[in-house]
Amino acid sequence: MIKGQTNGGLIAIAVIGLAVMFGAPHVLQLFTIINLTTAIGLALLGLSLGLVWGYGGILCLGQTAFFGLGAYAYAVTAQNFGETTGAVVVAMAVGAAVAAALGYFMFYGRISDVYLGVITLTVTLIIFNLLRRTSGPEYKIGKALLGGFNGTTAPPLQIPWDARMTLFPQQLFYVSMGALLLCYFGCVWLTRCHFGRVCIAIRENETRAELLGYDARLYKLGLFSVGGGVAAIGGVLVANGIGRVTPDLFNLTYAAQAIIWVIVGGRGTLLGPVLGAFGVFWLTSWLGTQSYFNSNMVLGLVLILFVLLLPRGVVPAVTELAARWGRRKVGRRERMRARRRGRRRAIQPAE
């Protein structure tokens, strides 16, 4: 069962997010800000998977397909038209449209959950291998060469409707954090509205939801499409953080890490996958600076430990611990009040 966050918790997240958004560029080094921009893009990928898997019950092993297609759509469109604001819109539309097309055949074809995960992963690997074979000059879309395994250049974001002014890394960080907060609270609103509640009901018992008159396929398709659009935005931010898009955006590393982010952070939450993405990104960055441990081995060990010790993830475990502490505090307060009332009755003179 998924427990929604309280309004107080959402306000706290908004305050912390805005504090990081406006404070980080003033206290962190430029290199750290650039890395954080990339991490924010990955966090949006985790958020998209947390939405479709945690609230729709759709285990998409190939969420990176929409993530990578969004990055490529942005780079190709920006190179051809010399303007990035429209390229961002095109990237979102491509991610959502591809998710809708793929989801239509899977959901209306009544594909089971296991095969759905395999199909999405297979599609991702097919795109990965196709793009690696586009190294010749004949492989281009308009003026943009796809570049094969070397990829293609991702033009930096510009100030909307002014192609002469590009964003500096600090400004790009503001935009990235703003996009993350908007997408997060947009997903929160989506899961709390009628559409989201129906999706949760379908996840819990699809047959019962259909007997109540809801078309489970249509609701799954809608949620899957939104997840594709959110993942595409993450691809745009990663493309800007790195400055280039390559077929590696579709590889198994990102696909596996997205699953780890959701499991570690907490499936059934939206905050969990975001925190999981930041945590794993920091861990892999630190592991890259030393030669004693293999990063893949450490990530596998982290996944095993969390599955065994915290199967619900960090955020649900912390939330449950805080709720238990709050109940104990309330109970202790009630017992103290009862003792005071008992003492007052004992010292009252008998009539």
N, C-alpha and C positions, 0 to 999 in steps of 0.2 A: 504494500500500500504506500502511495506517495503522499507525504505530508508537505503541504505548501508552507512557505515561509510567512512569518507574520509581517505586518506592515512596518513594525519597528525594525525588524531585521532588514527589510528592503531599504528603509531610510538609512540605516547604518552602512549598508553596501554602497548606496549612492554617495554618502558623505566621504567614505574611504576612497571610492573610485575617483571622485572629483579632487580630493586632496592629492592623490597620486598623479592625476592628470596634470594639475597645475604646479605641483611641487617638485616632481621628479626631475624635470629639465634644469632646475636651478641648483640641484644638489648632486646630480650624477654626472659622470663623464660622458662625452659624446659617444664613445664606443659602446658604453652601457645602454645609452638611449637607443642606438641603432639596433642592438640586440633585443631590447625590450619591444621594439616595434615588430620584429620578427616573431617574438614570443606571443604578442597580442594576436597576430594573424593565426598562429597555431591554436591559441585559446579559442578563437572563433570556430576553427575546425572541430575542436573538442566540444564546444557548445552545440554545434549543429548535430553531432552524433549523440550527445546527451539528450537532445530534444527528440530525435526520431527513435532512439533506442529506449530511453528512459520513460518517455511519455506515450510513445506509440507502439512500443514493443517490437520495433523493426530493427533487427540486428543487421546493420549494413556494414559489411567488412570492407567495402570499397567506397567509403565516404570521401576518400582522397580523389576520386574521379572528378567530382564537382569542384573540389578545392583546386586541383590542377587545371581543369578546364576554365575556371574563372580567371586564373592567373594568365593563361595563354590568351584567352579572349581579350583581356585588358591590354596585354602587350601588343597583340596584333592590331587591335582597333586604334590604340594610341599611336602606333607607328604609321598607320595609314591615314589617319585624319589629323594628327598633330595636336590633339586635344584630349585631355584625360578625364574630364568630368563625364562626358558621354561614354567614354570607355569603361568607367566604373559601372554605369547603368547597364551597358551591354554585357559586362561580365556577370552581374547579378542575374540578368535575364537568361544568359546561356546556362548558368548553373541550375537555375530553377527549371528551365525548359528541358534540359537533358534529364534531370531527376524526374520530371513529370512524364517524359516519354518512356523512360526505363520503368518507372513505377507503374505506368498504365499496363504494360505487358505483364508485369509480375503480379500486381494485385488483382487485375481483372482476369488473369490466367490462373488465379487461385494457387500460386506457388507457395509452398510451405516455408516456414521460417528458415530452416536449415538450407534449403536450396536457394532461398533469397540471398542469404549471406554469400554463398558460393558464387552466384551469378554476378553480384555487384563486385566481388573481388576479381572475378574473371574479366569483367569489362574493364576494370582499372588496369589490369596487367596487359590486356590487349592494347589499350591506348598507350601505355608505357612503351611497349615494344614497337608500335607503329611510329611513334614520335622519334624514337631512337634511329629510325631508318630514313629520316627526312633530311639528311645532311647535304644533298645536292642542291645546286642553284635552281633547279626546277621545282623544288618543294617550297613554295611561297604562297602567301595569301595577300594579294595586292602587292604592296611594297615590302612586306615583312617576310623575311626568310625564316623558316622554322628552325634551321640550324642543326637538326639531328640531336646527338647526345650533348652537344655544346649549348643548345638552346638558343634563345633569342633575347634581345635587350628589352628590358621593361622601362619605358620612359618614366621619370619621376612625376609624381602628382603635381598638378598645377593649381593655382588659385582658380576657382570656378569662373568660367567665361573670360579668362584672361590667360591665354596660352604663353604669354611672355614671362610670367612670374611662376617659377617653380617653388615648391615648398622645401625649406631647409629641414634637416633631420629633427630638430626640436619641434617645428611646426607639424611635421608628419606624425610625430608622437602624439601631439594634441588630437589630430584627426583620428589616429588609430584608437586612442583611448575613448574618444567620443563615439566612434563606431562600435566599440566593444560594449560600452554602457547602453547605447541605443538598442543594439541587438539583444543584449541580455534582458533589459526591461521589456522589450518587445516580445521576447519569448515568454517572459513571466506573464505578461498580459494575455498572450495567446493561450497559455495553459490554464488560465483562470476563467477565460470566457467560455461560452457554451460549446464552441468548437473544441477547445482543449479538454473540457470535461467529458465530452463524447469520446474523444480519442483515448482518454484514460479508461473509460468504460469498455471500449473495444479491446484495449490491451488486457484488461482484467478478464473479460469473457466476451469474445467476439460473437458467439452464437446468440447469447442473451441480448446483446445490443442490436443485432439484426432482427430479432423477434420483436423488439420494441419499435422497429420501423426505421432504423438508421442504416444507411448504406456504408458498411465498414470499408469497402474498397475505396469509395470516394473520399472518406475522411483520412484514410491512410495515405492516399495519393496527395491530398492537400498538405498534410504534415511533412511528407517526404519531399515535396517541392519546396516548401519553406526551408527545410534543412539544407537542400541543395543550394538555395540562394545565399544562406548564411555562410556556408562553406566557401562559396565563390568569393564573398567579401574577404574572408580570411586569406584566400589565395592572392587577391589583389594586394593586401597589406604585406604578405611575405614577399611578393614580387618587388614591391617598392623597398622593402628592407634589404633585400639581397641585390637588387638592381638587374636581375636577370631571371628568366624562367627556363627551366630545363625539364626533361622527362623524369628526373629524379623526384619531382613533386608527386608522381604517381607510384613510386616504388613501395615495396613492402614495409620499409622502415616507418614511414608516416602512417601507413594503414595499421600496423601493429601498435604503434605508439598511441594512436587515437583511442584504441580499445583500452590500453593501459590507463590513459588519462581518465576515462570514464569510470573504470573499475576502482582506481585508487581514490579519485575524488568522491565518487558515490553515484551509482546509477539511480535514476529517479530524482535527481536534483539538477539544477542548472548551474549553480555555483560550483559544485564539485568538479565537473569536467574542466572548468576554467582554471580553478586552483590546481588541479592535477596537471594541466598542460604547463602552467608556470613552474610547478615543482619539478616535473620531469625534465623540462627544458633547462632549468638551472643545474639539475643533477648531471645531465648529459654534457653540458658545457664544462662543468667542473671535471668530469671524467676525461674530457678531451685534453685537459691540461696536464695529465699525469699518465704514466705508462705502466702502472702497477696492476690495474684492473681492466678487464675487457668490458666496455660499456654495455654491449648486448647481454653479457652474462649478468651484470649487475641489475639491468632492467628486468631480466627474467626472474632474478631472485626477489626483486621488489614486488613483482606481480604475484609470485607464489606466496610471499609473506602476507601481503594484503588479503589475498583470497582466503588464507588460512586464519589469520588473526582478526582482520576487519573485513569480512565478506561484503558488508554493505557500503564500505568506503569511509573516508575520513569525515566528510560533512555530516552524514547521518549519524555516525558514532558520536561526534562532538555535540550535535544537536540533542541526541538522546541523553548524553551525559549531563548537559546543561539543564535539560528538563527534569532529570532525576534529582539533580542538586537543588533545583527550584522547588520541587515537591517536598524534599526533605526540609528545606528552609521553612516552607509554609507549615509543614507538620510540626516542626519544632516550635514555631511561633504559636500555633494553636494549643500545643501542650502547655506552653508557658502561660497563656491566657487562662486555660482551664485551671491550672494550679493557683493562679491569683484569685480566680473566682471562688475556688474551694477555701482558700485562706480567709477571704472576706466573710464567707458564710460561717466559718468556724469561730471567728471573733465577734460576730454579731450577738448581742445579748438576747437571751431567750425572753419572750413576752409572757 
